[in-house]
């Protein structure tokens, strides 16, 4: 299933994409794409519905594909070819950092370049959405705790991230730096999360063209690994790293400016399109 949320910020309705690509209203059956609705039982109830019997929605805006996200966890340097382009070595254990949940926005919303930014960058990433509480789970059982997958853009301000001392979070958490969606694609529709093509363009120019095959630490491992340190809850998102082609890795480096348009996609998970605008 392809689940989504449609409407103006703060007023999104839960929805499902039917087999003909029409958006259908789920609000008569679930309160939101969140909590128990994305548990195995909740998803089974949605799957039992006939989408074509539900009211059709004409969206003005597609919102973030999941609500109630308590943690937006990111994994750094998780693609061997991306680590190489930035001059970094593959870490012996996953690098974990947080992106503030206030950064979350819709897949096609404008992204605001923060005041003082000189190095705003792009990163197409595979997002993993947790469906039930996970604590100390084994790698073998890790996917039992996953509701599905989504497309994320881990927008980053590299000067804030690496040149202002401290940790990476402040370069990752600016408002609108977390576009997610358009869909939460349930795991039954993703045969192998470690074999998905991914791409990103800036003003129509291909910058990233990779695959989740080159991920160092895969989805199963990451869910299990993170659950050893913290409980993962329904709606939590794990953004699993990016393939090569980011602005930081170019020679010379290249960064985003107001008016630039970024488009990105992952096989089976849809596409995003953002216009970057200055913070006034």
Steps between C-alpha positions, in 0.01 A plus 500: 500500500597859443377708793518877511374815669331775301411858594637824634759487781338387823180395322612199297261211441616137489474355151589204281597484136274265306603276212421772245710762674206683657526629856230359729390635839571270797376739768181298551711202606816632668577823681838543333793310351652459844504290816293182492390566141849401381529191719468162331139478618418856396650452155307175459174686567587761238600229253157339541331813363415544135666836418270565206201517737661785696443870421748645253714791613630779281812608687618856518808376683659167589615501861761291681405134453497414871394692810599474865869457433681510833849435364656578162820298515765535229796281411816671380753375245299183438588464131854393424518708182362810677755465781775485238383817321508698826845368592365311802553138596214258549423500874544177700147550639213711366527875556175614660367854515157654542309731271247707695141396429419870446697466174237263354301636206313375197682353199432796273502783753747785453824450691621809683872577489573628853647839574877493484511185290774472241514121457148355474525153345277212386486127587252248357439229759292190571281557807385211721176556693457305823160335553522359853720551804842341455743442787794259495377335181708252304615565147306193386172645633570868430266537202207387718518848654500691171174642362652602171731732312502855369711741303687762703723795415751548781559868422819615671682827569863389488650807669256467789567126507878486490647847553308633799630253760291242683288233338332468160144559619498878454596463134223250442202638693411835345129550431392314180826299485305171525269443200343153522263316267297520283403153624558260782538185292424194711779244521307235308543715187879527539652164417856599592580834666867434420444511125328829422616752243520860625562830323500876549523798264565871554340726239466193277865395530557148633704515819432169675442171323554214740351194661430377850721204405804701608361562850756389758254420779169370367147555626483183710828579669411865566162425660660238724803717579301810591264296718793406723541866599144636496145382455364564153133599490228505232556791266873529571704544181848368429665681208763254386765707322569624149690380191769717339432822314441751780616859458764460771674228300535699178824666394450783563206449739163621375213617719139608465376855460155661497309404186666162455266204441589158637322186381566153638360150503544142611377201303145417609485776763403797284661836435543839664546851361614793711571862418760651729417846631677754719392548862368852529 
